[in-house]
Amino acid sequence: MNDYTKADREKIMRGLKIPDTPVLPGYRIYHNFLRPHLGLNGRTPAEATGISVEGENKWLTLIQNASRGGAQSRASGAFRNDQ
């Protein structure tokens, strides 16, 4: 069946014990911008509020927009990967 043990779970969750862990903000981004939700008919929460993330690699698009401030893209309601 499933060989996932309590030790495996604790190993994964260790990063959450560090106060400044990037795990939670990363998961929040994944949850809100990348992960489709059944309750939203397969859309992400961002898409449900009119924000789209465009490009083949959506993680890269979000990182690029964050690194340059992304104000222009967010104002238009879309994140774009302008390579």
C-alpha positions as CSV (number, residue, x, y, z in Angstrom):
1,M,0.0,0.0,0.0
2,N,1.7,3.2,1.1
3,D,5.3,3.0,2.5
4,Y,5.1,6.6,3.8
5,T,6.0,6.6,7.5
6,K,5.9,9.1,10.3
7,A,9.7,9.5,10.0
8,D,9.2,10.5,6.3
9,R,6.6,13.1,7.3
10,E,8.8,14.6,10.0
11,K,11.7,14.8,7.6
12,I,9.6,16.8,5.2
13,M,8.2,19.1,7.9
14,R,11.6,20.0,9.4
15,G,11.8,23.1,7.3
16,L,8.7,24.5,9.0
17,K,10.5,24.7,12.4
18,I,12.8,27.3,11.1
19,P,11.3,30.8,11.6
20,D,12.4,32.3,8.3
21,T,11.7,29.2,6.2
22,P,10.9,29.8,2.5
23,V,8.7,26.7,2.5
24,L,5.5,28.4,3.6
25,P,5.7,31.4,1.2
26,G,6.6,29.0,-1.6
27,Y,3.6,26.8,-0.8
28,R,1.4,29.8,-0.6
29,I,2.5,30.9,-4.1
30,Y,2.0,27.4,-5.4
31,H,-1.5,27.1,-3.8
32,N,-2.7,30.6,-5.1
33,F,-1.1,30.9,-8.5
34,L,-0.3,27.4,-9.8
35,R,-2.5,24.7,-8.3
36,P,-5.9,24.2,-9.9
37,H,-8.8,23.8,-7.4
38,L,-11.8,21.6,-7.8
39,G,-14.0,24.1,-6.0
40,L,-13.0,26.7,-8.6
41,N,-13.8,24.5,-11.6
42,G,-10.1,23.7,-12.2
43,R,-8.9,27.3,-11.9
44,T,-6.4,28.7,-9.5
45,P,-7.5,31.3,-6.9
46,A,-5.5,33.8,-8.8
47,E,-7.4,33.0,-12.0
48,A,-10.7,33.1,-10.2
49,T,-9.9,36.7,-9.2
50,G,-8.8,37.7,-12.7
51,I,-5.1,37.3,-12.4
52,S,-3.5,35.0,-15.0
53,V,0.0,33.6,-15.1
54,E,1.2,33.2,-18.7
55,G,4.0,31.2,-20.2
56,E,5.2,27.6,-20.4
57,N,7.0,27.7,-17.1
58,K,4.7,29.5,-14.6
59,W,7.2,29.3,-11.7
60,L,9.8,31.1,-13.9
61,T,7.2,33.7,-14.9
62,L,6.3,34.4,-11.2
63,I,10.0,34.6,-10.2
64,Q,10.9,36.9,-13.1
65,N,8.0,39.2,-12.3
66,A,8.9,39.3,-8.6
67,S,12.5,40.1,-9.3
68,R,11.7,43.2,-11.4
69,G,8.8,44.3,-9.1
70,G,6.1,43.0,-11.5
71,A,4.0,46.2,-11.0
72,Q,3.2,46.7,-14.7
73,S,2.2,43.1,-15.2
74,R,0.1,43.0,-12.1
75,A,-1.7,46.2,-13.1
76,S,-2.9,44.5,-16.3
77,G,-4.1,41.4,-14.4
78,A,-1.6,39.1,-15.9
79,F,1.9,37.9,-15.2
80,R,3.9,37.4,-18.4
81,N,7.2,35.6,-19.1
82,D,8.9,38.2,-21.4
83,Q,12.1,36.4,-22.3
